[in-house]
Amino acid sequence: MLIRKYGVDYGRRALLAKGAGLAAAGVLAPLWPLIAKSADITKAYPEELLSVDAYTKGAIKTGDLVTAANVEHVQNLLTPIAYRQVKEMGRQIRIVPTVTDVTKMFPQAFLNATLSNQGKGRLDADGNVTTVTGGKWPGGLAFTQPQSALEVFSNLTLSWGRHDNAVYAIADQDLDPDGEVSYEYNFVWIEENVACRIGGIGPYGGPQHADKLRYQTVMLTAPSDVKATSYLSTWYYDQRKFPDLVGYVPAFKRVRKFPTNQRFEPLVPGMTIYLSDAWAAGDPMLTWGDYKIIGRQPMLGAVSENWHGDLENYLPPVHGGPKGKTFYEFNMSMVPETIVIEASPTGYPRAPVGKKRVWVDPRNMQFVGYETYDRRGASLKSFEPSGGQWVKGDNVVKEADGSPVWTWSGVMSHDIQTNRMTRFTHTKAIDGVASGVNVEGLYDKYLTAQAIGRLGT
């Protein structure tokens, strides 16, 4: 007779017992000391938190599709809107093996920086991240064993894509409530960190960059009526400051300033995404407040096997909804533990959002779920990412150091009140612009007011 050391519900009870407490991630052992030793997380969690098969007692197995017929078995592993999508709207989710090797959840250089700088991060009196000696954060995760909700959010905010810079060539489709594509856009998203760079200072040694965190540009390339529309956000390292926002609009034929708090409006007609949504941390973190950890729970997350490198321009299949094209096919696996955080937009008195809830995976401190609520407390919108290494069989996209590229693959942004869906894909290239990470020359080409004006003309 086999006597289990831990019962089948032990892990869930242990996470519930943690609640909003500040205990380190991990149930059977602290998570990050294990990662630092071997990158293997299996000794940190019992079986039912490492396997959907064990969690559901075999009702759903690895390789199965989650559908309306069986979603009740994993309802507590999905965000509320994702559950509704499956139960009521025809969405399906494929279950893939749990990622237990943390080297597959980071760019290798970012993980190396995290391990090298572990334990050096602090929040100063204002709430900004510094080292123990008072300097700017040098790179990697600042808090692998966070002691507050704000420390967790610092990990999301300081380096969105976990590279020094990135170019994302994006194909977007926006669907109306009837499930038809009503708008299609191509755009390029460029982000470059000034601080928290893991590759060194790069081009940012001058005094004009000394107080900055990042530059970020979004540039529309199609259709023709919005082509060359661009927005440039300049972020300050001090997270109490709003970004400077300028844009080039072809109708005006000039670069103009926009209100610094104009972050809760669609970038273009039909889209449901706001600047505020980016990486679940699209605003400086201290322009939000009331941060709190509201619980711990396992989740399903689209953290691996989501790159469609074998398909044209990496575009994933679609399914579900009234016309069979509302949802991407996301592969999801067990996330043994998430830290669930809520925050309110205290710096934005006219924001339509009353609060956001973010589910953060402590294995790599990235979000696996993000939902917003309106001022009445009703569900407003979900912003759901997929990603992982760009590896499919023998097809591998590599970084300069030879390691596989790790990045996002797709996003679904669903306004549940209007039932409008925006979904977009990180493609190989769009309108002559190729995706890439740690690319030379991005600042001069894309990340100044002069650059977006030049590109517009």
KANORBEL-V691116 format. One record per residue. N is the residue number from 1. OMEGA is omega in radians with two decimals (NA if undefined). Layout:
N:OMEGA / N:OMEGA
This chain:
1:3.14 / 2:3.09 / 3:-3.14 / 4:3.06 / 5:-3.13 / 6:3.11 / 7:-3.03 / 8:-3.14 / 9:-3.06 / 10:-3.07 / 11:3.14 / 12:3.12 / 13:-3.14 / 14:3.12 / 15:3.09 / 16:3.14 / 17:3.07 / 18:3.13 / 19:-3.14 / 20:-3.13 / 21:-3.03 / 22:3.12 / 23:3.12 / 24:3.09 / 25:-3.07 / 26:-3.14 / 27:-3.13 / 28:3.12 / 29:3.07 / 30:-2.98 / 31:-2.93 / 32:2.98 / 33:3.07 / 34:3.12 / 35:-3.13 / 36:-3.09 / 37:-3.00 / 38:-3.07 / 39:-3.14 / 40:-3.04 / 41:-2.94 / 42:-3.14 / 43:-3.12 / 44:-3.01 / 45:3.03 / 46:-2.98 / 47:-3.03 / 48:3.03 / 49:3.13 / 50:-3.01 / 51:3.03 / 52:3.12 / 53:-3.12 / 54:-3.10 / 55:-3.09 / 56:-3.12 / 57:3.06 / 58:-3.14 / 59:3.04 / 60:-3.07 / 61:3.04 / 62:-3.06 / 63:-3.13 / 64:2.95 / 65:2.96 / 66:-3.11 / 67:3.10 / 68:-3.08 / 69:-3.07 / 70:-3.03 / 71:-3.14 / 72:-3.12 / 73:-3.12 / 74:-3.12 / 75:-3.11 / 76:3.11 / 77:-3.11 / 78:2.99 / 79:-3.11 / 80:-3.12 / 81:3.10 / 82:3.09 / 83:3.12 / 84:3.13 / 85:3.14 / 86:-3.04 / 87:-2.97 / 88:-2.92 / 89:3.04 / 90:3.10 / 91:3.06 / 92:-3.11 / 93:3.09 / 94:3.12 / 95:3.11 / 96:-3.06 / 97:3.10 / 98:3.08 / 99:3.11 / 100:3.10 / 101:-3.02 / 102:3.07 / 103:3.13 / 104:-3.07 / 105:-3.11 / 106:2.69 / 107:-3.04 / 108:-3.11 / 109:3.13 / 110:3.08 / 111:3.11 / 112:3.14 / 113:3.11 / 114:-3.12 / 115:-3.13 / 116:-3.06 / 117:-3.05 / 118:3.10 / 119:-3.08 / 120:-3.06 / 121:3.08 / 122:2.91 / 123:3.13 / 124:-3.06 / 125:3.13 / 126:-3.10 / 127:3.10 / 128:-3.10 / 129:3.03 / 130:2.95 / 131:3.13 / 132:3.11 / 133:3.05 / 134:-3.14 / 135:3.07 / 136:-3.13 / 137:-3.03 / 138:3.09 / 139:-2.99 / 140:3.09 / 141:3.14 / 142:-3.04 / 143:3.08 / 144:3.07 / 145:-3.00 / 146:-3.13 / 147:3.09 / 148:3.08 / 149:-3.13 / 150:3.07 / 151:3.06 / 152:-3.08 / 153:3.06 / 154:3.14 / 155:3.09 / 156:-2.93 / 157:-2.96 / 158:3.13 / 159:-3.06 / 160:-2.99 / 161:3.05 / 162:2.99 / 163:3.06 / 164:3.03 / 165:3.13 / 166:2.97 / 167:3.10 / 168:3.05 / 169:-2.86 / 170:2.99 / 171:-3.03 / 172:2.96 / 173:-3.12 / 174:-3.03 / 175:3.11 / 176:-3.09 / 177:3.12 / 178:3.10 / 179:3.10 / 180:3.06 / 181:-3.10 / 182:3.09 / 183:2.99 / 184:3.13 / 185:2.87 / 186:3.08 / 187:-3.14 / 188:3.12 / 189:-3.13 / 190:3.09 / 191:3.11 / 192:3.08 / 193:3.03 / 194:3.00 / 195:3.10 / 196:3.14 / 197:-3.13 / 198:3.12 / 199:-3.13 / 200:-3.04 / 201:-3.12 / 202:-3.08 / 203:-2.93 / 204:3.12 / 205:-3.05 / 206:-3.11 / 207:-3.14 / 208:-3.13 / 209:-2.93 / 210:-3.09 / 211:-3.05 / 212:3.01 / 213:-3.12 / 214:2.92 / 215:-3.12 / 216:3.13 / 217:2.93 / 218:-3.05 / 219:3.09 / 220:3.13 / 221:3.10 / 222:0.05 / 223:-2.97 / 224:-3.06 / 225:3.09 / 226:-3.10 / 227:3.12 / 228:2.97 / 229:-3.06 / 230:3.05 / 231:3.13 / 232:3.05 / 233:3.06 / 234:-3.08 / 235:3.05 / 236:3.09 / 237:3.08 / 238:-3.02 / 239:3.00 / 240:-3.07 / 241:3.04 / 242:3.05 / 243:2.91 / 244:-3.11 / 245:3.05 / 246:-3.12 / 247:3.00 / 248:3.10 / 249:-3.04 / 250:-3.11 / 251:-3.14 / 252:-3.14 / 253:3.08 / 254:3.05 / 255:-3.13 / 256:3.08 / 257:3.06 / 258:3.10 / 259:-3.05 / 260:-3.12 / 261:3.13 / 262:-3.00 / 263:-3.11 / 264:3.09 / 265:3.09 / 266:3.12 / 267:3.12 / 268:-3.12 / 269:3.08 / 270:-3.14 / 271:3.03 / 272:-3.10 / 273:3.06 / 274:2.98 / 275:-3.11 / 276:-3.04 / 277:-2.96 / 278:3.07 / 279:-3.05 / 280:-3.08 / 281:-3.03 / 282:3.08 / 283:3.03 / 284:-2.90 / 285:-3.13 / 286:2.91 / 287:2.92 / 288:-3.14 / 289:-3.12 / 290:3.12 / 291:3.05 / 292:2.99 / 293:-3.08 / 294:3.11 / 295:3.04 / 296:3.10 / 297:2.94 / 298:-3.13 / 299:2.82 / 300:-3.13 / 301:-3.14 / 302:-2.96 / 303:-3.13 / 304:3.07 / 305:3.14 / 306:3.10 / 307:-3.11 / 308:-3.10 / 309:3.11 / 310:-3.11 / 311:-3.06 / 312:3.11 / 313:3.08 / 314:-3.07 / 315:-3.07 / 316:3.02 / 317:3.10 / 318:-3.10 / 319:2.97 / 320:-3.09 / 321:-3.05 / 322:-3.07 / 323:3.07 / 324:-3.10 / 325:-3.08 / 326:-2.96 / 327:2.91 / 328:3.00 / 329:3.09 / 330:2.92 / 331:-3.13 / 332:3.08 / 333:-3.12 / 334:2.94 / 335:-2.97 / 336:-3.08 / 337:2.94 / 338:3.01 / 339:-3.04 / 340:-3.03 / 341:2.96 / 342:3.09 / 343:-3.12 / 344:-3.11 / 345:-3.03 / 346:-3.14 / 347:-3.04 / 348:-3.02 / 349:-3.13 / 350:3.13 / 351:3.07 / 352:-3.12 / 353:3.08 / 354:3.07 / 355:3.00 / 356:3.07 / 357:-3.04 / 358:3.08 / 359:-3.01 / 360:3.13 / 361:-3.08 / 362:3.08 / 363:3.10 / 364:3.11 / 365:2.97 / 366:-3.13 / 367:3.05 / 368:3.07 / 369:-3.11 / 370:3.09 / 371:3.08 / 372:-3.11 / 373:-3.11 / 374:-3.06 / 375:3.10 / 376:-3.11 / 377:3.14 / 378:3.10 / 379:-3.10 / 380:-2.96 / 381:2.97 / 382:3.10 / 383:-2.92 / 384:-3.10 / 385:2.88 / 386:-3.14 / 387:-3.10 / 388:3.08 / 389:3.07 / 390:-3.11 / 391:3.01 / 392:-3.06 / 393:3.12 / 394:-3.13 / 395:-3.08 / 396:2.98 / 397:-3.02 / 398:3.00 / 399:-3.09 / 400:-3.13 / 401:3.11 / 402:3.12 / 403:3.13 / 404:3.03 / 405:2.98 / 406:3.14 / 407:3.10 / 408:-3.13 / 409:-3.12 / 410:3.11 / 411:2.96 / 412:3.13 / 413:-2.99 / 414:3.00 / 415:-3.02 / 416:-3.14 / 417:3.10 / 418:-3.07 / 419:3.02 / 420:-3.10 / 421:2.92 / 422:3.06 / 423:-3.10 / 424:-3.01 / 425:2.98 / 426:-3.00 / 427:3.07 / 428:3.14 / 429:3.11 / 430:3.07 / 431:3.05 / 432:3.12 / 433:-3.10 / 434:3.00 / 435:3.11 / 436:3.09 / 437:-3.14 / 438:-3.08 / 439:3.13 / 440:2.93 / 441:-3.08 / 442:-3.07 / 443:-3.10 / 444:-3.06 / 445:-2.97 / 446:-2.79 / 447:3.00 / 448:3.08 / 449:3.11 / 450:-3.11 / 451:-3.10 / 452:3.04 / 453:3.12 / 454:3.13 / 455:-3.14 / 456:-3.09 / 457:NA
